[in-house]
Amino acid sequence: MPKEQRSPVARMRRAAGRLLPASLKAKRAARAREGSAAPRRAALLARDAGLGAFERDGAALVGRRVEHFTAAEAAEANLRLVVDVAEAAGLAYFLIRGNAPERYTVGLRRADKKAFLEAMRERHGDSELYVARASRAGNLTAGPALYAEGALPAQVKSSMSLRYGRFLLGPEGQCLAGLEYGCDVEFWSDGEDFAAHPDYAERIDRVKVLIPKALFAGTWVAPRPNRVADVLPAEARKAATLIVGEHKYPTFEPFTRKLIDDVDFPVDAVYMWVDGSDPAWAAKRAAHSGDAASGSAAEGHAHLAGASRYTDRDELKYSLRSLHTFAPYLRNIYIVTAGQTPAWLDPDAPGVRVVDHSEIFADTSALPVFNSHAITTQLHRIPGLADHYLILNDDVFFGAASRPEQFFHASGIARVPFSSMQIGLGEGRPEDSAPNLAGRNARRLLEADFGRLVTNKFKHVPHPQLREVALELEARYPDAVAATARSRFRDPADIEFAGLLHHYSVLTGRGVPGASKLMYVDVASADAPAKLAALETRRDAEFFCVNDVDTPPEREAEIDAMVRGFLERYFPFPSPYERR
């Protein structure tokens, strides 16, 4: 209708609409979009039996059911769907070393954006593919929008950085992954256009490579930072390739170089494991338990050998699944046991080996031991162990894609996972916990040698260790290490070798404080169900620990079902280390 024919009321409504805050306009647009989107989602679900509906943060979403999942596979699949469209449309693209190693980033010329978006619409207009606006920091600021729901929101379509991906669903319809493993697409500007833009003064403040305005001629400029350079001069655009999976992808030579902070040395993983329900093991432990009750130092400390630590809910199986799902860089996995092998473990599977205590104890006459303090003093003796390795308890899990740089610097220095929890002061008391007592004993050694008071404990996450540091401690404190190694059960005189190693690494320049996002769950606590539900829904914790501190016997069955159910939903697919 021509403007002159509109009623005064209609003109007032339109004027009022123009004055609305942008946030309110966006909400109105979202409501309108949802009104037409719901039937389109329903039609999509009806067409494809492999799809399923779910909700997250109140939003109705669609995902594809999968029969296997790893973060690396998901990221590669999203990369493929982007480059397949670019190649079919005849559009040149290149891989970029983005700031998020858990996903891939593809660059295209800004002039090709319209053609690329049209090609994506043609290929995926009726599919479960989502797209969102990715900010300079990597978070999503608009979307995700489902292609099958119709036209993309303006905030998404106008962005120079987009993220494409699918939601992946497990056997129970649970969401295993989303756009965190999507493929980012950046549209790079020609340098001449960048320098001539009216907002050049504002835009240059966001560029990380600062050059004179005249030198932008002939360059390509990224819409956001990456790990190498956001300005590519012509001489840097030498064609090269990167291999992802079984495919080669075009890139430029600078994006193929090893960077100063890239970890390229081997990293292994080490577990200590015991099946406390094994009758033979329990009988052996009972036969030796009199030794722990007879010594004067051990009397009054029977709680140090508490049985709750030996409860097995197949946590190791799921922890190995977490490694397979989220830590593909690990070279070998060693499971240190006392003559036990998990029934579900395939002993012939490549990359995993069961190591008996007799293989690593310097003094085998100390065996058998039922004391993790003793065992940790000997782990660095595993034959063939990498110089850099991670120590894990079987109740510790990777919750999201990881990389070796979370644990080590490229120089080999360890990133020590300090906790805010503290060891405490004063002498140990019979009622004190074993970790506190052992931590204070280790502290006394370091304070005597370095004149420093150590105060903090460590998070329940994978612990990075250097084999050379462990060997050095063994030589520097032979009496304390040997005495703890001979301690069959936990004893008040034990040292905490792992904590000693961490603090010693920092004091000798081979460790620095690290940072990690951990969710700690005491399975017997009142908030355990809520924490597990949040973990399962969000799936954004780098690591989580499902710890059995002191479960009452009457709650064993309840908590066993809760923990097993949660772990099976989080890690529903067998790892290559399990029997088929």
N, C-alpha and C positions, 0 to 999 in steps of 0.2 A: 504494500500500500504506500502511495506517495506520502511524503511528510505532511503536505498540506491537508490530506484527508484524514490523518490520525486525530483521534479525539484528544482533548486536553488531558484526560485521565491517563490515556495510553502514553502520551508524551511525558507526563510526570513520572510514570512508572519507569520508563526507559531512562530518564535522567537520574532517578533515584538509584537504578541499577548500576549506572556508571560510577556513582559515588560510593558504592559498597567497598569495604576493605577487600584486598586481594584474597585473604584467607577465607572470607565468607563466600566470595565468588567461587573459589575452588571447591568449597563444601557443597555449594548448590550444584555445580557442574558434576561433582561426584555422585550426588543423589540422582541427578537426571541420567547420568551414565548407567548407574546401577539399575534403574528402572527398565532400561532396554537391554541391559547386559544379562540379567537373570535368565530370560528365555533363551538367549543365545548360548549361555553356559549349559543349560539343560539340553539343548539340541546337540551340542558338542559331546556331552556325556552319553547321550543316547546313540550317537553314531559310532563311538569307539569304546568297546568293552574294556580296553586296557587302561582307561582313565578312571579316576576317582575324585570325589569331592571331599574337601576338608575345610576347616576354618583355622585362621590364625589372626589373633588380635581383632576378632570380630569381623574379619573380611572373609567372604566366600571365595575359595580358590579351587583350582583344578590341578591335579598332578597325574603323572604316569606311574603305574605300578611297574616295579622292576624286580628281577630275580637275583640280582647281585649289585653290589654298590661299593665303590671306593671313591674318595674325594678326587683322586687323580683321574679316574675314568669319567666322572661327571664333568670335570673341567675340560677334558679333551673332547667329550661329546658336544659340549656347548661351543667349543672352538670350531669343530667340524661343521656344525649347522650354520655358523656365520660365514666361514670361508667357502663352503659349498655354494652359498647364494652369491657371494662376491665373484667367484670364479665363473659360475653360470652366466652372470650378467656381464662378464668381461671387464670387471673392475680390478685394477691393481691394488694390492694391499700388502702390508708388511707387519710382522710380529714385533712387539715392543717389549722391552724389559720393564714391566709395570711395577708399581710399588706393592702390589698384593701377589705374592708368589702362589697363592692357592687358586688363582685363576689366570687366564690368558688375556692379553690385550692386543687388539688388532688396530692398525692405523690405516685410514683411507684419506684421500685428498678431500678437502672440504667441497670442492667443486663436484665431487661424485656423490655427495650425500643424498640428493634427491633421487638419483637413480638407484642407490642402494636401498633406501627406504621403500621405494616402489617394488623392487625385486623381493624384499623381505615380505611385503604385503602379499605379493602374488604367490610366493611359495608357502607362507605360513598363515595366511589370512583366516583359515578355518582350523587352526591347530591349537595345541595347548601351550605354545610358546608365549613367554612373557618378556616384556621389555620395560626398563625403568631408566630414569635419569640418574646418572652417577656423578657425584660431586667431585671437586678437585681432591678432596680427602679420601674419596672412595666409598663414602656412604651413599645410600639412595635417598634422593630428595623429592622424587615424584614417581608415582607408580608403586608397584609393578602393574602394568596394564596387560591384559590378556588379548592377544591378537584377535581371537575369535569373537570378542565382545564388540568389535567395531573399530571406529576411528580412534587413533591414539590421542590421549590428552595433549593439549597444546604444550604444557610444561615439559612433557616427555619428548614430543616430536621436535621441539625447538632446540633441544640440548645438543651440544657438540661432543658429549660423552654419554654413551648409552650402554646399558648392560642387558644382554640377552641370556635367557636360560629357561629351563624347565624345573618344576617341582617334581621330586622323585618320591614315590610312596613305597612303603614296605608291605609285607604280607597282610598286616592288620589294618592297612590304610594309613599308617602313621607316616608323617612327613620325615623323610631321611635327609633331604637336602633341598636347597632352593637356589636363589640367585647369588648366594655367597660363592658358589662355584660356577657362576655364569661367565660369559665371555664379554669383555668390555670392547666397545668400538669407539675409537676417537677419530674425529674429523680434523685433519691438520690444515692450517691456512698457509697460503703462499706468503712468503716474507714481505713481498711488496704490498699485498693487501693489508697485512698486519700493520706495517709501518704507516700506511696511508689512512688507517681507520680513524674516524673522529675521536674515538675514545682511546687513542694510542697511549696517552699519558697515564690513564688508569690501567690499561692492559699490561703495559711494560712492568708495572709494579708486581705483577703476578708471575712474570717469567723468571726462571731460575738461572738461565744463561744470559748474563747482561753484556750486551754488545752495543756499539754506537748504532744509531738509527740507520745510517747509510749502509751498514753491513748486513741488514736484513734482506737485501736484494739477493734473490737466488736461493734463499733458505726456505725450509718448511718449519712452521711453528705449531707446537702441540697445544691443545686446549687446557692441559694440566700437566703437572710434573710427572716424571718417570725416574727410573733409577740411573739413567745414563745422561740424557740431555733432552731438554724440551725445545731446542732449536737445532735443526739439522742443516748444516751448510751443504752445498752441492758436492764438495769433495768427500764428505762423510757418507754420502749415499751410495756406497759401493755394494752391489748386490751380493747377498750371502744367503745361507739357509740355516734353519734350525730344525732339528728332528724332535717331533713329539709323537710318542708311540711308534707307529710304523710309517708315519708320513713326514715328508719334508715340507717346510713352509718358508716362503720368501721373507727375508728381512734385510737389514743393512748391517754391514760388518761391525760397527760399534756395539750393536745389540748382541753380538755373539761372544764378546770378550769376557773373560773371567774378571769379576770385579774384586775390589780390595777386601770386601767383607764376605765373599763367597766361601763357605766351608766346602772343601773338596777332599778331606781326609775321611777314611772309613770310621763309622760309628757303630758300635754293637750295643745290644741290650742284654741285661742280666737280671734274672729273677731268682729269688729264693722261694721254694715251694715245699709244702708238706701237706699230705692228706691225713688230717687228724682223725678221720673215721676209719683208717686202715687198722684192722685188729692187730696185725703183726707189729706195726709201728707203735700202737698204743701199749701193747704188751712190753715191748722193749723199753719204752719210756717209763712205764710203771716199775719195771725191774731195776732201773737205774735211779728212780726217784729217791730212794733211801740215801743215796750219796748226797743229794741236795739238802736233805734234812739233817745230816749229821755234822756238817761243818759249822763252826761257831759263827762265822760271818753270815752264813745263810739262814741260820735260825731266826725265826721271826719275820722272814721275808718270803714265806711260801707264796704270797700273792704275786711275786715276780714271775712265777712260772705258770700264770693263769692259763686255763685251757681255752678261753674264748678266742684267743689269737689263732687257734688251730682249726676253727670251724671252716669247712670248705663248702662253698656254694658254686663251685665251678667258676669262680672269679677269674682264675688264670685263663680259662678258655676264652672268656669274653675280653680280657685284657689283650690277649694275642689277636683277637679279632680287631680290637681298636688299633693295634700297631699296623695290621694289614690294611685297614681302612684309611688310616690317617698318617702313617709314617713309613712310606715306601723306601726312604733313603737308608733305613737301618740294614746293615750288612748281614749280621748273624744274631740269632737270639739264643742265649744260653739259659737253661733252666737247671738250677742247682738244687739237688735233692739228696735225701739219705736213702738211696736204693729204691726209690719210688718213681713210677712213671704214670702220668694221668691216663686213665683208660681211654679217653677220647683222642689222645695225641698220636699222630702218625710219626713214629720215631725215624722213619726214612724220608720224611719231608725235607726238601732242601731248605737250608737257612735256619734250621732249629736243631739244637742238640741238648740232650739231657746229660748233665755233669754230676757225677757222684761226689759226695764229700771226700771220699778217699783219693780223688784225683787232685784235689787242691790243698788239702791240709798239709802243712809242712811237717807237723808232728801227728802222724796218724794214730799214735797211741792215745790221743785225746778223744778219739771217736768211740762211741757215738756222741754227738752233741745235739741238744734240743734247744739251743740258745742262738737267736739271730745275731746277738752281739758277737758271739764267737765266729759265726759263719761269715759275717761281713769283713772280718779281719783277713779273710783268705780269698775273697772273690777275685782279686787282681791276679791270682795264680792260675786262673783258668787257661789251659793250653790254647794258644792261638788267639787269645783275646786282643781286640784292637787297643791301641794306645789311648783312645778316647772311647768311653762307653757310658751307658746310662744304667743306673741301678733302679729297679722298680719293685715295689711290692705288688702282689697279685690283686690288691684291691684298688690299684691306681690305673686309670684309663685315660687314653687320649680321647678328647671329646670333639675335636675339630682338626682340620688339616694342620700339620706342623711342618717344621723345617729344622735342619740341624743347627742353624744360626740361633735358634731359641735357647740352645744349651751351650754352645761354644762360639767363641770368636774365631775368625779365620786364622789367627795366630796360634790357636790351640788353647787359649785361656778359657777356663770354665766360667759359665754364668751361674753363680751360686744362688739357689732358690731360698733366700732367707725368708723366714716367717716373722710376723709381728709378735708371735708368742715367745716368751722368755724362759730361760732355764731356772731362774730364781737364785736367791742368795742363801748363805748359811750352809751348815752341814746337813747331809742327808738324814732322814728319819725313817724308821721302819715302815711308816705309812706312805712314804713318798713313792712316786712312780719310777719304774725302771728307767725310762728315758731321761728323767731328771737326774737320777743318781749317776747314770753313765755319762751324761753331758757334763756334770760337775767334775767328774773324775778326769775327763778329757781337758776340761778348762784348766785344771791345776797344772797339767803338763805344759800347756801353752803359756800360761802366766809365768811359770818358772823360767821359761826360755826366752820369751819375748816381752815380758812386762806389760802385757795387754790383758784386759778383762773381756772375755767373750760373754755375750749376754743372750743371743737369740737362737731359737731353734730353726727348723727348716720345714718348708711346706711339704705336704703329702703329694708330691709330683715326681716325675722321673728326675733322678739326681745325677748330674754329669760328674764324671770322675776322670782323672788322668792317672794312668797306670804308673807313670814315673813318680808321681807324688805318693801313691800308696806304697811303692817299694822304698821310697825315702823315709816314710814314717816307720815302716817295719824296721829299718836300720837305725833310726834315731831313737825310737822308744821300744827296744826289743823286749824288755821285761814286761811292760804294760800290755803290749800286743800279744806276747806269748801267753801271759796269764789269762787274758780274756779268751784267747783261742782255746785254752784248756778248760774254760768254764762251761761245764756240761749243761747247766741250767743258768738262767739269769741270776746274777750275783751282784750285790751292792758294790763290789770292787771292780766291776766291768767298766771298760771305757766304751764310749760310743765312737766307733772307728769312722763311720761316715761323717759325723759332725766334726770329729778331729781333722779329717781330711779336708773338709770344706773350709774350716777356719784357717788351717795351715796353708791351704792354697792361696787364700787372700793375703795372709801375712808374708808369704814368699813370692808374691807377684804372679801367681798362676791361677788366680780366681778373682772375679769381681762380682758384686751383687747383680743378680738378674731379676727379671720380672716375669710373672706368669699369672694367667687368669685361672684360678682354681675354685671349684665348688666342692666343699668338704661336707660330707653327709655322715653323721653318726646314725646308723640304721635303727638304733633303739630309741632315738630321741623323738619328741613329740612332733617336731617339724620335718621329720624325714620324708613322709609321704608328699608334702608340699614341695620340698626341695627336689625330689626325684621327678615329680610332675613337671616342674619348671625346667629341669634339665632336658627332659624328653621333648618338651614343646619348643624351647628356644634353641637348643643344640648349639649354644654359642660359647660354652666354657672350653678353654683350651685343654684343661684337664679336670677330672673329677675323681674324688676318692670316696668309695663306699665302705666305710670303716665300721667294723663290729668292735666297739669298745668294751661293752659289758652287757650282753643281751641276757635278760632273765630266762631261765629254762622254760617257763610257761609261755613265753612269746616266740620261741624258736621257730615253730611251724609257721606262724603268721609272718615273721620277718623273712624267713626263707622264701616264702611264696612272693612277698613283695619285691625282694632283691632280684630273684631269678626272673620274675616277670618283667621288671624294668630293664635288666640287662639284655634279655631276649628281644625286647622291642627296640632298644637302642642299637643293638648289633645283631640283626636277625639272620645274617648270612654267614655260613661257616667260612673259616679262613683256610688257606692251603695247608695249614699245620694239623688239621683234624682228619681223623679216619673217615673214609667215605662209606 
